Amino acid sequence: MTMDEKQNRTEHILRAAPVVPVMVIEELEKAVPLARALVKGGLPVLEITLRTPTAVEAIRAILAEVEGAIVGAGTVLNPTQLNQVAKLGCAFAVSPGSTGQLLGAAEDVEMPLLPGGVTASEVMALLEWGYRFQKFFPAEPAGGTAALSSLASPIPQVKFCPTGGITPALAPSYLKLPNVITLGGSWMVPKALVAAGDWPGIEKLAREAAALK
């Protein structure tokens, strides 16, 4: 698959919903019902972060059991992790930043990568590799909508998925920006509701997020 084809696939995935839930799954038994609640609520694109010992098994379970889920792996930091999640069958991988080793490894897998760029230099460097779609992380600490808006004029060909510190109140201002294709957030998967197994409550939050414009 060419880089252009991978970028087209990335665009198709990111346009599926206005918000990508960023999921930190601590308990394996909660992975499938949590994912089902999010998909049922209208958020099919899921980023399961590799921050917990259960992450890989959670990805495997969701891929096998949750119809309609577009499963991605987040916090992919190195080629080993990238190859691992590609072999699992993930639709995409997300990294908070980028390294030469990671980008080089991404050229050898069919699965598209969404790497992170924040500064103009980082964004331009990723664009040289062919990445028209990038993660903007950490969004709020890095300057939020003002920073993203300032990048839109000189580098209009890059579209972002901002993630980090975004709330439901802030989300619409991000989605109005011409260089934002979708955004990542975790407010629809609050720890208290996940711990309680309140799947209807999570579905309701997902439905509200899916309606954002």
N, C-alpha and C positions, 0 to 999 in steps of 0.2 A: 504494500500500500504506500502510495506516495505521501509526501508531507501535505500537499494540498488536499488529498483525500482524507487524511487524518484530521485536518482542520475543518473540513466540511462535516465530518462525523461529529467533531467537538461542537460545532455550531448547532447541529441538529439536536444533540443532547441538551445543550444549555438553553435552547429555546423551548424545551418541553414544559417549563414552569418558571414563574418569576423568582422562585426561591428554591435553593438546594439545601435540604436539612443536613447539617453537619453533626454526625452521630458519634458519640463516645460510648461504646457499649461495654459495660462492666460485667453484666450477667448474661451468659449465653442464652438462657431460656427466654429472655426478654427480646432477643433480636428479631425473631420472626413476627410476633404480635405487634411490636413497635413498627416494623417496616410496613406491615399490612395496614396499620392505622394511618400512616403517612400517605401511602399510595391511595388508600380509599378516600382520604381527604383532598386528593388532587395534587400531591407532590410525588411524582414517580421517580425523580432523579435523587438518589441517595448517596451521600458521601460518608462512608464508614471509615473513621480514622484508625490508623494503626498505632494507637496510643495505649492499648490495653492488651493483656495476654489473650483475651478472648476474641480479638478483632478478626483474625483470619478464619476461625471457625464460624464466627457470626456472619462474615461475608459468604462463606460456603453455604450456610443454612439459608440465608436470604435468597441467594441465587437459585437454590434448589426448590424453595417452598413458596416464594412470594411472587405471584403472577403480576406482571405489569411493572415490576420494579426495574429501574435502570441503575445498576449497582456500580458505584465507583469506590475506589480506595483513596483515602486522604492521608496526609502527613507521610507521603512517600519521599524518603530522603536520600535514597541511594539505589544503585543498579540492582542490588540483591532484592530489595523490597519491590522494585518495579517489575522485575522478572517473576517474582513470586505471585503478585496479584494478577499479572497478565495470564499466568498459567491457571489461576483459579477461574478465569473467565470474566473478570471485571470489564465493564464497558469503557471505563476511563480511569485514569489515576490523576491525583492532584498533589502538587508539592507547594509548600509555603514559599519556596524560592527556587533557585536553580544552581546547578554546578555543571561544569563541563562533562564530568563523568556521567551524571544523570541524563543530560541531554544527548550525549553520545549513545547511551544505552537505549534511550527512547527511539532512536532511529532504527533499532534492530527488532522492535516489537510492533505488532499490528495495532495494539491498544493505544489510543491517543493519550497524551499527557497534557495536563493543564498546569504549567509552571507559574511560579509567582514572580511578578515584577512590580516594583514600587517607584523607584527613581526613573527619570528619563533615560539615564544610561542603561539601567537594567532592562527597561522596556525595549529600548533600541537593540540591545544585544540579543534579546529573545526574538525580536523581529528578524534579525539577521539569520537566525536558525529557522525561520519560517513560521513562528508562532504569532498568529493574528489574534489568538484568544489566550488571555493570561489571567491569572488570579492576582488580585490586589489585596495584599495582606501585610500587616494587620490594618484593616481599612480605617477605622476611627483614629487610632493612635498615629497613623501615617498621614493624617490630614483630611480624611473623609471626602465628602463631595467636592470640597474646594480643591483638593489635590487632584482628584480625578478629572474635574472640569478643566483644570489648567493643562492636563495632558491631552485633552481632546483636540485642541486646536493644532499643536505641532505634530501630533502623532495620531491622526484620525483613523488610520487603518487598523488600529488595535482596539479590540473590545475586551472588557474586563468582567470578571466575576468577583466583586469585592466581598471580603469576608473578614470578620473580626470586630466585635463591639457594636454590630448593627442590631437595632431594636425594631419592633413593628412600627414605632413612631417615625424612625429615621428612614425606613425602607423606601417609602414612596419618593423621597428626594433623590435617592440613589437611582431608582428605576427610571426617573425622568431624564437622566443624563444620556446623551447620544452615544457615549462609549461604554455604557453598561448593558450587558446582554441578559444577565440574571445576577442574583446575589446569593451568598451563603449565609446561613444563620442557624442558631441552635435554640432560639426562643420557643419553637414549637415542640421541643423535646426536653422540657424542664425536668431536672433530676427528681423532683418530688413526684411528678405524675408518672414518670417511668418506674420509680421505686414502688409506687402504689399499684402499678399495672392499670392505670386509668387510661385505657386505650380509647374510649369515646371522647375523653377530654383532649387527648392528643390529636385525634381525628378532627375535632372542632378547631383547634389551633392551626392545624394543617390547612383546613378549608379556608380559614381567614387569611392565611398567608398566600394560598393559591389565588385568592381574589385580588391581591395587591396589584396596583398598576403604577 
